Amino acid sequence: MDETHNNYIDTFFRCFTTTDKVCEEMITDHMLAYIMSGEMILQSKDRRVVLHKGDAVFLRRNHLVRKTKQPTKNGEPFKGLFLHLNTPFLRKIASQIVLPDAKADKGMLNALHIPLPAHPFLTGLFQSLDKYFSTGQCPSKELVEMKLHETILILLQLNPKLGSILFDFIEPWKPDLEEFMDKNFTCDLTIEELAHYTGRSLSTFKRDFQEIFNDTPNRWVVKRRLEEAYLLLKQEKSTPSDIYLRVGFKNLSHFSTAFKKQFGVSPSVI
């Protein structure tokens, strides 16, 4: 098997893969990631970060990110551990500890990820979590909460400024729909997911979309992807097989058919 996933109570996760695996997701909870082997690439629309063995990072909630988990060039498989820090638990912790006064700077607030320094406390935490997965022992709910509590205290000791991010419970404003769609039209997202990620109910999303674009989401996304494909073919002299995945299509034949329908010519002659 080239890929395995372990999940404990939707809180502790471990991923192992011997091949490149790409997933796109909205990070709805703060997340801690630790790379035990291999590499992981984090990519948003305008940022790209490569994480290596031993790297630990804090990922802020409410970010759409593409994660590529891959073995190294010498064949070392990817193995990573992930902890989700959900808001109800953080609210509970906030009432139990003395919160640090340090405030996150602008760079931290806008960062796709916040690197964490190597530290024996952090290494020990992840080694203890890995033992649950490697031995097949499922921790109790109480033990999970204890580990999460330990995680928060370690994070605050390593970087007290994280407190103002961890314990910021203000929900974000609804993203600008036109800006969001222009940045994410190539992403593999359903209409329901687009509505969720833009902070709207499905009916509100469809209504707002019609008012802004005068089109349905599905038709607009296909047209926008085809327009982007046309530009790439024209400007980069790429081939259809080079770009159909980049612009969000899953099937070359479907891409070619849709392209010819919109522009009247096959993409191979552009």
Protein Blocks (a to p, Z undefined) as FASTA:
>chain_A
ZZdcddehhlaccdddfbdcddddddfbdcddddfbhjdddddfkbccdddehiacddde
hiacdddddddfkopacddddddddfklmmmmmmmpccdfbdcdfklmmpmbdcddddfk
lmmmmmmmmmmmmnopacdfklmmmmmmmmmmmmmmmommlmmmmmmcbdcddddfklmm
mmmmmpccdfklmmmmnopafklmmmmmmmmnopafklmmmmmmmmmmmmmmmmnopafk
lmmmmnopabfklmmmmmmmmnopafklZZ
